[in-house]
Amino acid sequence: MSDTNKPVLNYSDIINNQVIFINTKDIAQNGVFLIDEDNRSKFGLYLKKEIRRREDELFKVIVQSVEIPYTWNNTNSTNNYIDWSENAVLQTPIQITAGNYNILELAKEIKNQLNTNTSNGITYNLVYNGKTNKITISSDSVLDTIFLFNSGSNVSSSISSFIGFTNDNDITINSSSNALSDSICNLIYTSSLFIRSNLSSLNTIDSKKITNSNILINIPVQVNPLQTIQYQYYEGVEVSYNDDDSIDYIEISLTDINGNNINLGKKIDWSIVLGIQTIKDPEYTKSLEPNFNDKVEDIPDRNINTLQNEYVNLDDIISGSKEILKRTDTIKQQTEHIEHKNIIDDIQQNLKK
């Protein structure tokens, strides 16, 4: 969600426009990788010359374009755990090998992991139904096996949703009771990406925290793994307004919808182009509009930013104006006194004649 309360600005309102081309392969020279050098989804870039704004201006930050290789796995450390127990004995959590699976490959991998790690010689089976997009998990043992999709210690990183199970309840199976997905199988791990930054607007809020967010933009993922995700700005897409006094450091991170940093793979680079415009702040301009009902002495002090980048204090001007008026009044009184004295002198001269 972006800041939509700002007035529409015309091109003539743009004071300065900086375009910053960033390729992560250059960060080691001019910045720092904030996770490690191998994972380049989060970094900081130091500008050699800071970008400054005046009091009556704002920074408008635009993500102009992005190119990201879709190299990460749909199954990874954020979603590949199974907590379970056999015969009321808690088993070591299963961690599915990271990779890009289709549903048949994933069902086979889970079955192999269960059958390899059973403590009671139980044989498990997972069967996928393509018509209903659901999976059935079965066991050949009279002993209860419980999948702790609700109460396990790894619920937040469980693979349950991939195979159609919600985390509403734990699931119990045995030779006389199978488990059928209570939802549908969904292997789409990344439907969109978030680009986050220290340049984001203070008025940007996301639904996860319902508070100020560092999201710059949301990029839909519309390609398959091992293809390139591309984004191009067009008029009307959300932008960010920033009221920092200056910008000399830019921090960027690439995350999924849950805020997890994307792991592109060892030293896999990506690129982003940022536009940073310095614009007139319409709200500041509006605040300087005169109120003709005000008295001169009631006008508050305001520093006005002139084209010469000098500051004029209106209080000094008002004070000076009052002094000029006082002097003018004194001169006027002196002039009237002289005229009156001349008239009396004329009368006295006439009387002597």
N, C-alpha and C positions, 0 to 999 in steps of 0.2 A: 504494500500500500504506500503510495507516494504522496508528496505534498501537493494537493490540488487547490489550495487556497490562495496561492500566489496569482496576481493578475497576469494576463497574457502580455508578453513583452514583444515589442517590435525590434527589428534588426537594428534600428537606430539607437536602441537602448543599450547595445553591447559596447562596452568601453574597450575591452581587450579580449582576445581569443587565443588561448594556448592549446595546441594539440600535442598530446604526449603519446608517443608510440612505445609500447612496452613489450619486449620479448623476454621471457624468463631466463633465457640463456645469458642475458647481459646482467642479471641481478647480482651475480657474484662480484662484478666490478664496481657497481654503483649502489648496492643495497645489501640486503641480508635475507636469507631464507629463514622463515620463522618456525618451521617444523624441523627440517634438516635439508641438506643440499640435494638429497635424492628425491624427496617429495617436494615438488615445486608448486604446489597448489596454494601456498600462502607465503607472501613475501612483503618486504618493505623496500621502498625506493626513495633515495635521498636526492632532491633536486639541487643542482649546483647554484641556481639562482632562484630565490624564493619569489613566489607570486603574491603581491600585496594588493589590498583593496583600501579604499577610503571609507569614511564613516557612513556615507550615503550610498554605499554599493554592496553588492552581494556576489558570491561565487555561484555560478550555475554549472553543475557537474553533469556531463553527458557521457554515457558509455556509447561510443560511436560504432565500434565493431569488436567482435571477439572471434577467435578461432581456437577450438579445444579438441584435441584428439580423444575420441571415446575409447580409452584403453583400459578403464577400470572394470573389475568383475562385478556381475550382478549379485554374486554370493561372495561375501567377504567377512571380515572380522566384526562388522556391525550387525550381521544378520544370519550367522551360520551355526548357532548353538541349539542343542536339544538337551534339556534337563529331564531326567527320567529316573524311575526306580523299578526294581524287580523284586517281587515277593516282599514288599515293604522295606526293602533295603535300597538306600539312595546310591545310584551308580555315578561314576565319573561322567560329567557332561560330555556329550559327543560334539565335536567340532568338525563340521563338514568342510572338506578341502575347498579353498577359495577357487572360483572359476566362473565361467559363463556357461550356465546350464540351460537346456530346455527342460520341460517338465518330466519327460521320460528319463533323461539322464539324471536329473535330481532325485527322482523316486528310486532309481537303481542305486545311486550313491548312498542315500539314507538307509536303504535296506541292507547294503553291504556293511555299513558302519554298525548298525544294530546287531547284525549276526556275528560280526567280529568281536564286539565288546560285551556280549551277553555273559552274565556270570552263572547262568543256569542252563546253558545248552539250548536255549529257546531259538526257534526259527521264526523270523519275522518276514512279512511280505507287504509290499505296497503296490497297489493296482490303481492305475489312472483311468478314468472314464472321460474320453474326449467329448462326449455329448453333453455331459453335465459339468465338465471342468472341475471335477472333484476327485479326491483320492480316498481309498479305503485302506486302513492299516489293520493287519491281522496277525495273530500269533497261534502257534500250535500247542501252547502250554496251558495247563489249568491254573498256573500261577498268574497273579495279576501283574501286569505291567502298566505303570502310570506315567503318562507324558505330562510333565509339569508345566504346561503352557500358561498357566495362570499364577502358580505359586513358586516357580523355579527362580533361582538366583540370577539367571541370564534371560529373563523375560524380555528386557529391552533390546536384546540382540538375538532373539530367537528366530529360527527359520520357519516357525509355524505358519505365518501368513502366506509364505510361498507355496505351501502345500494345502492351503485352504482352511486352516484352523485359526480361529480368533484366540485371544488370550482371556476369553470370558470364563473358561473353566479348565481344570485339569481333565485329561482324557484317560480312561481306564479300558484296557483290552485284556482278553484271555481267549482260550480256544473256543469259547461259546459266545463271545461278545466282541465284535469288531468295532472300529471307529471310522465314521464317514465324515469328511470335511463338513463343518457347519457353515462355511462360506465358500468361496471359489478360489481356485489356484491363481496366483498372481506373481509372475516372475519379473515384473517391471520394477526394478529397484530405483531407477532414476528417471522420473517423468519430467523433471526440470532441475535446473541448477540455479543457485543463488550466488551472485557476485557481491561480496561484502567489502566494506571499506571504512576507513576513518573519515572519509569525505561525505558519508551519507547524511541526509537531512535529519535534523532533530525531530521533524514531524513525520518520520517514517515509522510505522508500527507493523509488527507481524502478529499473526494469530496464535503463535506458539507461546509468546511471552506477554502479549498485550501491553507492551511497553516500548520505549524507544528502541529502534532496531538499527543495525549497521548495514542493512541490505541496500545496495545500489540498484540492482535490477534482477529480475527473474528471467531465465532463458529456458524456453521449452526444449526438451530433447526430442528431436524428430527424425533421428537417424539411428541406424543399428550399430551395435558394438563394432569397433575397428574402423569406423568412419569418422569424418570430421564434423563436429558441431559448429555451425556458423551462425553468427548473429550480426545484423546490420540495423543501426538506428534509423527510424523514420519518424517524421513529425507526428506528435501525439503520444509517443511512448513516454513513460514516466522519466522524469529527471530529478536531480537532487539539488536543493538550495543549501548553501553552507555559509555561515556567518562568522567563521574564523577570521582573525585579522590578516593572516597570511597562510600560505601553503608552502612548506619546504620538505614535507615528508608525506609519501603516499603509501598506505598499507592496503593490500588486496588479498582476499582469500576466496577460494572456490569451494562451495559446500553443497551438500544435498539439502532436501527440504527440512531435514531434522537438525541442520547445523553441523553435521559431521563433515570434516574436511575430506575432499575427494583425493584418493591416492591414484594419481595417473600412472604410476610405475616409476622405476628408478631413472631419474634424470630425464623424464619426458617433459618437454617444454610446451608452452602455449603462449598466446599473444592476446593483447588487449589494447585498444586505442581509446584514450580518454580525451574529451574536450572540456577544458576549464575556461569558462567565460566569466569575465568581470562585467557585471551589469548594474544599471541603476536600480536601487531599491525603491520600488513604487510606494511602499509603506512609509519609508523615510521621507520621500518627497512630499507625500501627503501631509505628514506631520508638520511640515514647514509652511503650509498654506496659511496666510494671514487671516485673522478674525477681525473684521473692520469694526466690530462692536467693542473691541478691547481699547482701553486707554493706553497712552504711550507709556506711562509709568508702570503699567501692569504687564508689559511685554517681558517675558522671561529671558534669561541669558541663553543664547544659542550660538554655538560655533558653526559657522558656515564654511564649507570646503569650497574655495574658489578655484578657478582654472589654474591659477598660479600656485595652487597647493599651499596658500597662506590662510590663516585663520583670523576672522574678524569678529570681535565681541560686540554684540549689539548694545550691551550695557554701556560700553565706552562711548559709542556713537550717541546714545540717548543723553548721557551725561554731558558730552561735549555740546550737543544741540541746546540743552538747557542753559549752559554757560553763555553760548552765543546770544540766546534770547535775552538773558539778563543784561549782557553788555549793551545790546541794542536798545533795551528799555532805558538804561542809564543815559545813553547818548541822546535819546529822545527827550528825556527830562532836562538834560543840560541845554539842548537846543531851545526848548520852550522857555527856559529861564533867560537865556540871552535875548530872545525876541521880546519878552516882557520888559526887560531892563531897557532895551532900546526905545520902546514906546514911552516909558517914564522919562527918559532923557529928553525926548522930543518935546514932551509937555513942559518940562522945566525950562527949556530953552525959549519956548514961546512965551512963557510967563515973564521972563526977564526982559522981553522986548517992550 
